Amino acid sequence: MTLVTSLLLILISLIPYWTGIEAEKQLDHFNQVFYPAMNIQLIENDYQRGWFESQAQSTLEMPKTLVFSSPHHRLVVRHEIDHGFLPIQPTLIHTQLQTDTHETTLLQINTAIQGNGESISTFEMKPLTFQEEKIHLQLQELQGKVRIQFPSTLAQVELHNPQIQLTTEIYQLLMQNVSLNTELQATPSEFLQGVGYLTVEQSDFLPRKQQVTPLHFKKIQLVGHNDILSDYLTTAITLDLPYLGIGTDSYGPNRGKLELRHWHIPTLNALITNFMATRQQNLLPSSTYLTLFKLIPDGINLLQHHPQVAVTDLKINTVAGELQGTMQLQFESTQFNYFTLLNPIELFNRLQVQANIHLPRSLLATIINWAEMNFPLPQEQGIRWDKLITLEPNADYFSIQLQLEKGVFQVNGKPLSINYYRLRK
């Protein structure tokens, strides 16, 4: 009995030490996966493991090409790990993101890891100011919570920032009460599946020059869904905009839904991987075309899987009435090669677009007048915008069908040759 009791006490006392070993493994995995993906270089990493607690410190080199990366290009991440006594007492991790001089703490995170692997992290970021040439960004205190559940690997994220202000030479963008809530689940494809909600209570786009029109938004909500079926990703993004102010005019409620359908996940992964690898080479801005050229094989492969872009629900309310519309865009189901992607005319001829618009008579008349002034049709064709879209005498609303296929653009079944299309200078 004494021997059994002694062995049991030894095994129990090993729990905190074993927790420290597992924590070191998880931290090392995070360093190897996360930082390279973000184009952040891990300069130095130190892990001091004790029996009941451990300390870790990592020095990071932020990419100088990343806008608003940091006012300091080197940052330090410090972890203080209390191994706890699972499953009775959770493992506690206190993380700080500091400048390389240790004078300023940018971010603090407190994480509790339960015996079943579930973790809850709360974090707080102090107000920050970033300056990048003629662009000025101010963030007020950011607060949030992240909960990760196992074995489903379900992540729930809550973020809130009371105010974000972006100032340039031309305009000032001010956003009040910005919140992000997501519920995402890891998949074998490396893409997350789930839903996310972004809300902004009020946003103002204020010009600093007289020729720019001010814009005002209220109660913006952006909802994103990721669905994965086999090797294909479908993303739906819905924007609800109850109020839009343009100068002295107001519009709303407004709504738009964008869908990205049938995007081949293995090709997307290859495209992202090759793009990030190119970024890590720190090429000069003049090498942008070389970077794009390297991504052409992935672009060709992506188009071979026939991705689609669609607007499935568009509603814009104006003084003259409500505009409704749908649109679908894709390329012909034909083979693509280097010549196709580098030839804009060939790409255009393979583009297929179908759109339907339903709008009130007064708004249509305004759009036709604008089109005739800014996009006049060649006189030698004898076609005018008001002839393409006939305004019937007693109709209050009109439906317009637009189609582009094999380089031929049609409005309500009437062809309009794009080759003769001219823009007014």
Secondary structure, DSSP 8 states (H G I E B T S, - for coil): -HHHHHHHHHHHHHHHHHHHHHHHHHHHHHHHHHHHHTT-EEEEEEEEE-SSEEEEEEEEE--TTSTTS-SSSEEEEEEEEE--BTTTB-EEEEEEEEETTSS-EEEEEEEEE-TTS-EEEEEEE--EEEEETTEEEEE--EEEEEEEETTTTEEEEEEEEEEEEEE-SSEEEEEEEEEEEEEEE--TTSS-EEEEEEEEEEEEEEESSTTS--EEEEEEEEEEEEEEETTEEEEEEEEEESEEEETTEEE--EEEEEEEEEEEHHHHHHHHHHHHHHHTTT--GGGHHHHHHHTHHHHHHHHHT--EEEEEEEEEEETTEEEEEEEEEEE-SS---HHHHH-HHHHHHHEEEEEEEEEEHHHHHHHHHHHHHHS---GGGT--HHHHS---TT-SEEEEEEEEETTEEEETTEEEEGGG-----
